[in-house]
Amino acid sequence: MDQFREGPQAVISFLNYLHNHKVCPEYEEDMQTACKSLTKQKKNYQIAKRSHRMRQENSTRRILCYSEENYMVCL
């Protein structure tokens, strides 16, 4: 899972290096677009990870609240 979190940051850092050192000025616009896309990807990954964790917690809560006597499931 770390590569999903660290991968975009590594590419962003590389693109920033290219920008700061004026390596490929003809691709400046493409590099900026890629940085924006990667930043959005990082944010979406964090949201997805939080959502996944919440689903796991809810599943655990349902299992822990299950009672065989009255077949009750806590939500």
C-alpha positions in Angstrom: 0.0 0.0 0.0 2.9 2.4 0.6 3.7 2.5 -3.1 0.2 3.9 -3.8 0.9 6.7 -1.3 4.5 7.3 -2.2 4.4 6.8 -5.9 2.6 10.0 -6.9 4.8 12.0 -4.5 8.0 10.6 -6.2 6.7 11.6 -9.6 5.6 15.0 -8.4 9.1 15.6 -7.0 10.7 14.5 -10.3 8.4 16.8 -12.3 9.2 19.7 -9.9 12.9 19.0 -10.5 12.4 19.2 -14.2 10.5 22.4 -13.9 13.0 24.1 -11.5 15.9 23.2 -13.7 14.2 24.1 -17.0 15.0 20.7 -18.4 12.2 20.5 -21.0 10.5 23.9 -21.3 8.5 22.7 -24.3 6.7 20.3 -22.1 6.0 22.7 -19.2 2.3 22.7 -19.7 2.1 18.9 -19.8 4.2 18.7 -16.6 1.9 21.1 -14.8 -1.2 19.1 -15.9 0.5 15.9 -14.7 1.2 17.5 -11.3 -2.4 18.6 -10.9 -3.6 15.1 -11.8 -1.2 13.4 -9.4 -2.2 15.8 -6.6 -5.9 14.9 -7.2 -4.9 11.2 -7.3 -3.2 11.5 -3.8 -6.4 13.1 -2.4 -8.6 10.4 -3.9 -6.4 7.7 -2.5 -6.7 9.2 1.0 -10.5 9.4 0.7 -10.7 5.8 -0.6 -8.5 4.6 2.2 -10.6 6.3 4.8 -13.8 4.9 3.3 -12.3 1.4 3.3 -11.3 1.7 6.9 -14.8 2.8 7.9 -16.3 -0.2 6.1 -14.0 -2.5 7.9 -14.9 -0.9 11.3 -18.6 -1.2 10.5 -18.2 -4.9 9.6 -16.4 -5.6 12.8 -19.1 -3.8 14.8 -21.9 -5.9 13.1 -20.0 -9.1 14.0 -19.4 -8.0 17.6 -23.0 -7.0 18.1 -24.5 -10.3 16.8 -26.4 -12.2 19.4 -27.5 -15.8 18.8 -30.3 -15.6 21.4 -32.4 -12.9 19.6 -30.6 -12.8 16.2 -30.0 -9.1 16.6 -27.4 -7.3 14.5 -26.3 -3.9 15.6 -25.8 -1.3 12.8 
